Amino acid sequence: MMSQIEDLRTKSDDQLNADLTELKREQFNLRFQAATNQLERPARIKEVRRSIAKIKTLQGQRSAAAK
């Protein structure tokens, strides 16, 4: 878990935004699969949601540090 946070900290802002966009797209697809009962790994929804939260937290910390 800590290694994921460390990996995110080494990424640039542009890379984080790209990751965030990709995760949001995946989250949308997972929600769609859940609604149509085609979801293979229900735990993936939680993983994606937490990954999005980690990126947003890191972005918030960076913007606060930049002020």
Chimera marker file (.cmm) of the C-alpha trace (Angstrom):
<marker_set name="trace">
<marker id="1" x="0.000" y="0.000" z="0.000" r="1" g="1" b="0" radius="0.5"/>
<marker id="2" x="2.748" y="2.458" z="0.893" r="1" g="1" b="0" radius="0.5"/>
<marker id="3" x="4.586" y="1.637" z="-2.306" r="1" g="1" b="0" radius="0.5"/>
<marker id="4" x="1.583" y="2.799" z="-4.341" r="1" g="1" b="0" radius="0.5"/>
<marker id="5" x="1.624" y="6.156" z="-2.555" r="1" g="1" b="0" radius="0.5"/>
<marker id="6" x="5.381" y="6.470" z="-3.103" r="1" g="1" b="0" radius="0.5"/>
<marker id="7" x="4.890" y="5.655" z="-6.796" r="1" g="1" b="0" radius="0.5"/>
<marker id="8" x="2.266" y="8.394" z="-7.062" r="1" g="1" b="0" radius="0.5"/>
<marker id="9" x="4.524" y="10.933" z="-5.343" r="1" g="1" b="0" radius="0.5"/>
<marker id="10" x="7.229" y="10.427" z="-7.968" r="1" g="1" b="0" radius="0.5"/>
<marker id="11" x="4.837" y="11.208" z="-10.827" r="1" g="1" b="0" radius="0.5"/>
<marker id="12" x="4.413" y="14.637" z="-12.370" r="1" g="1" b="0" radius="0.5"/>
<marker id="13" x="1.148" y="16.566" z="-12.212" r="1" g="1" b="0" radius="0.5"/>
<marker id="14" x="0.404" y="15.694" z="-15.837" r="1" g="1" b="0" radius="0.5"/>
<marker id="15" x="0.957" y="11.999" z="-15.161" r="1" g="1" b="0" radius="0.5"/>
<marker id="16" x="-1.359" y="12.157" z="-12.143" r="1" g="1" b="0" radius="0.5"/>
<marker id="17" x="-4.051" y="13.849" z="-14.212" r="1" g="1" b="0" radius="0.5"/>
<marker id="18" x="-3.726" y="11.161" z="-16.881" r="1" g="1" b="0" radius="0.5"/>
<marker id="19" x="-3.975" y="8.421" z="-14.240" r="1" g="1" b="0" radius="0.5"/>
<marker id="20" x="-6.999" y="10.120" z="-12.704" r="1" g="1" b="0" radius="0.5"/>
<marker id="21" x="-8.738" y="10.332" z="-16.076" r="1" g="1" b="0" radius="0.5"/>
<marker id="22" x="-8.051" y="6.655" z="-16.748" r="1" g="1" b="0" radius="0.5"/>
<marker id="23" x="-9.298" y="5.602" z="-13.304" r="1" g="1" b="0" radius="0.5"/>
<marker id="24" x="-12.491" y="7.626" z="-13.684" r="1" g="1" b="0" radius="0.5"/>
<marker id="25" x="-13.099" y="5.965" z="-17.044" r="1" g="1" b="0" radius="0.5"/>
<marker id="26" x="-12.554" y="2.554" z="-15.450" r="1" g="1" b="0" radius="0.5"/>
<marker id="27" x="-14.867" y="3.479" z="-12.574" r="1" g="1" b="0" radius="0.5"/>
<marker id="28" x="-17.601" y="4.403" z="-15.050" r="1" g="1" b="0" radius="0.5"/>
<marker id="29" x="-17.163" y="1.088" z="-16.883" r="1" g="1" b="0" radius="0.5"/>
<marker id="30" x="-17.243" y="-0.860" z="-13.613" r="1" g="1" b="0" radius="0.5"/>
<marker id="31" x="-20.442" y="0.880" z="-12.540" r="1" g="1" b="0" radius="0.5"/>
<marker id="32" x="-21.969" y="0.052" z="-15.907" r="1" g="1" b="0" radius="0.5"/>
<marker id="33" x="-20.936" y="-3.608" z="-15.548" r="1" g="1" b="0" radius="0.5"/>
<marker id="34" x="-22.352" y="-3.723" z="-12.018" r="1" g="1" b="0" radius="0.5"/>
<marker id="35" x="-25.675" y="-2.342" z="-13.245" r="1" g="1" b="0" radius="0.5"/>
<marker id="36" x="-25.891" y="-5.025" z="-15.934" r="1" g="1" b="0" radius="0.5"/>
<marker id="37" x="-24.688" y="-7.840" z="-13.616" r="1" g="1" b="0" radius="0.5"/>
<marker id="38" x="-21.533" y="-8.469" z="-15.654" r="1" g="1" b="0" radius="0.5"/>
<marker id="39" x="-19.027" y="-7.554" z="-12.970" r="1" g="1" b="0" radius="0.5"/>
<marker id="40" x="-16.246" y="-10.132" z="-12.571" r="1" g="1" b="0" radius="0.5"/>
<marker id="41" x="-14.341" y="-8.571" z="-9.643" r="1" g="1" b="0" radius="0.5"/>
<marker id="42" x="-16.607" y="-6.506" z="-7.355" r="1" g="1" b="0" radius="0.5"/>
<marker id="43" x="-13.622" y="-5.591" z="-5.155" r="1" g="1" b="0" radius="0.5"/>
<marker id="44" x="-12.106" y="-3.676" z="-8.084" r="1" g="1" b="0" radius="0.5"/>
<marker id="45" x="-14.713" y="-0.908" z="-7.586" r="1" g="1" b="0" radius="0.5"/>
<marker id="46" x="-13.325" y="-0.264" z="-4.102" r="1" g="1" b="0" radius="0.5"/>
<marker id="47" x="-9.719" y="-0.375" z="-5.345" r="1" g="1" b="0" radius="0.5"/>
<marker id="48" x="-10.413" y="2.156" z="-8.093" r="1" g="1" b="0" radius="0.5"/>
<marker id="49" x="-12.314" y="4.462" z="-5.755" r="1" g="1" b="0" radius="0.5"/>
<marker id="50" x="-9.449" y="4.457" z="-3.261" r="1" g="1" b="0" radius="0.5"/>
<marker id="51" x="-6.856" y="5.027" z="-5.975" r="1" g="1" b="0" radius="0.5"/>
<marker id="52" x="-8.829" y="8.065" z="-7.158" r="1" g="1" b="0" radius="0.5"/>
<marker id="53" x="-8.927" y="9.346" z="-3.570" r="1" g="1" b="0" radius="0.5"/>
<marker id="54" x="-5.153" y="8.892" z="-3.191" r="1" g="1" b="0" radius="0.5"/>
<marker id="55" x="-4.464" y="10.887" z="-6.345" r="1" g="1" b="0" radius="0.5"/>
<marker id="56" x="-6.868" y="13.660" z="-5.357" r="1" g="1" b="0" radius="0.5"/>
<marker id="57" x="-5.339" y="13.839" z="-1.871" r="1" g="1" b="0" radius="0.5"/>
<marker id="58" x="-1.856" y="14.113" z="-3.331" r="1" g="1" b="0" radius="0.5"/>
<marker id="59" x="-2.995" y="16.822" z="-5.762" r="1" g="1" b="0" radius="0.5"/>
<marker id="60" x="-4.547" y="18.729" z="-2.865" r="1" g="1" b="0" radius="0.5"/>
<marker id="61" x="-1.341" y="18.489" z="-0.874" r="1" g="1" b="0" radius="0.5"/>
<marker id="62" x="0.686" y="19.741" z="-3.829" r="1" g="1" b="0" radius="0.5"/>
<marker id="63" x="-1.604" y="22.690" z="-4.467" r="1" g="1" b="0" radius="0.5"/>
<marker id="64" x="-1.546" y="23.627" z="-0.774" r="1" g="1" b="0" radius="0.5"/>
<marker id="65" x="2.251" y="23.428" z="-0.722" r="1" g="1" b="0" radius="0.5"/>
<marker id="66" x="2.456" y="25.620" z="-3.834" r="1" g="1" b="0" radius="0.5"/>
<marker id="67" x="0.579" y="28.484" z="-2.148" r="1" g="1" b="0" radius="0.5"/>
<link id1="1" id2="2" r="1" g="1" b="0" radius="0.2"/>
<link id1="2" id2="3" r="1" g="1" b="0" radius="0.2"/>
<link id1="3" id2="4" r="1" g="1" b="0" radius="0.2"/>
<link id1="4" id2="5" r="1" g="1" b="0" radius="0.2"/>
<link id1="5" id2="6" r="1" g="1" b="0" radius="0.2"/>
<link id1="6" id2="7" r="1" g="1" b="0" radius="0.2"/>
<link id1="7" id2="8" r="1" g="1" b="0" radius="0.2"/>
<link id1="8" id2="9" r="1" g="1" b="0" radius="0.2"/>
<link id1="9" id2="10" r="1" g="1" b="0" radius="0.2"/>
<link id1="10" id2="11" r="1" g="1" b="0" radius="0.2"/>
<link id1="11" id2="12" r="1" g="1" b="0" radius="0.2"/>
<link id1="12" id2="13" r="1" g="1" b="0" radius="0.2"/>
<link id1="13" id2="14" r="1" g="1" b="0" radius="0.2"/>
<link id1="14" id2="15" r="1" g="1" b="0" radius="0.2"/>
<link id1="15" id2="16" r="1" g="1" b="0" radius="0.2"/>
<link id1="16" id2="17" r="1" g="1" b="0" radius="0.2"/>
<link id1="17" id2="18" r="1" g="1" b="0" radius="0.2"/>
<link id1="18" id2="19" r="1" g="1" b="0" radius="0.2"/>
<link id1="19" id2="20" r="1" g="1" b="0" radius="0.2"/>
<link id1="20" id2="21" r="1" g="1" b="0" radius="0.2"/>
<link id1="21" id2="22" r="1" g="1" b="0" radius="0.2"/>
<link id1="22" id2="23" r="1" g="1" b="0" radius="0.2"/>
<link id1="23" id2="24" r="1" g="1" b="0" radius="0.2"/>
<link id1="24" id2="25" r="1" g="1" b="0" radius="0.2"/>
<link id1="25" id2="26" r="1" g="1" b="0" radius="0.2"/>
<link id1="26" id2="27" r="1" g="1" b="0" radius="0.2"/>
<link id1="27" id2="28" r="1" g="1" b="0" radius="0.2"/>
<link id1="28" id2="29" r="1" g="1" b="0" radius="0.2"/>
<link id1="29" id2="30" r="1" g="1" b="0" radius="0.2"/>
<link id1="30" id2="31" r="1" g="1" b="0" radius="0.2"/>
<link id1="31" id2="32" r="1" g="1" b="0" radius="0.2"/>
<link id1="32" id2="33" r="1" g="1" b="0" radius="0.2"/>
<link id1="33" id2="34" r="1" g="1" b="0" radius="0.2"/>
<link id1="34" id2="35" r="1" g="1" b="0" radius="0.2"/>
<link id1="35" id2="36" r="1" g="1" b="0" radius="0.2"/>
<link id1="36" id2="37" r="1" g="1" b="0" radius="0.2"/>
<link id1="37" id2="38" r="1" g="1" b="0" radius="0.2"/>
<link id1="38" id2="39" r="1" g="1" b="0" radius="0.2"/>
<link id1="39" id2="40" r="1" g="1" b="0" radius="0.2"/>
<link id1="40" id2="41" r="1" g="1" b="0" radius="0.2"/>
<link id1="41" id2="42" r="1" g="1" b="0" radius="0.2"/>
<link id1="42" id2="43" r="1" g="1" b="0" radius="0.2"/>
<link id1="43" id2="44" r="1" g="1" b="0" radius="0.2"/>
<link id1="44" id2="45" r="1" g="1" b="0" radius="0.2"/>
<link id1="45" id2="46" r="1" g="1" b="0" radius="0.2"/>
<link id1="46" id2="47" r="1" g="1" b="0" radius="0.2"/>
<link id1="47" id2="48" r="1" g="1" b="0" radius="0.2"/>
<link id1="48" id2="49" r="1" g="1" b="0" radius="0.2"/>
<link id1="49" id2="50" r="1" g="1" b="0" radius="0.2"/>
<link id1="50" id2="51" r="1" g="1" b="0" radius="0.2"/>
<link id1="51" id2="52" r="1" g="1" b="0" radius="0.2"/>
<link id1="52" id2="53" r="1" g="1" b="0" radius="0.2"/>
<link id1="53" id2="54" r="1" g="1" b="0" radius="0.2"/>
<link id1="54" id2="55" r="1" g="1" b="0" radius="0.2"/>
<link id1="55" id2="56" r="1" g="1" b="0" radius="0.2"/>
<link id1="56" id2="57" r="1" g="1" b="0" radius="0.2"/>
<link id1="57" id2="58" r="1" g="1" b="0" radius="0.2"/>
<link id1="58" id2="59" r="1" g="1" b="0" radius="0.2"/>
<link id1="59" id2="60" r="1" g="1" b="0" radius="0.2"/>
<link id1="60" id2="61" r="1" g="1" b="0" radius="0.2"/>
<link id1="61" id2="62" r="1" g="1" b="0" radius="0.2"/>
<link id1="62" id2="63" r="1" g="1" b="0" radius="0.2"/>
<link id1="63" id2="64" r="1" g="1" b="0" radius="0.2"/>
<link id1="64" id2="65" r="1" g="1" b="0" radius="0.2"/>
<link id1="65" id2="66" r="1" g="1" b="0" radius="0.2"/>
<link id1="66" id2="67" r="1" g="1" b="0" radius="0.2"/>
</marker_set>
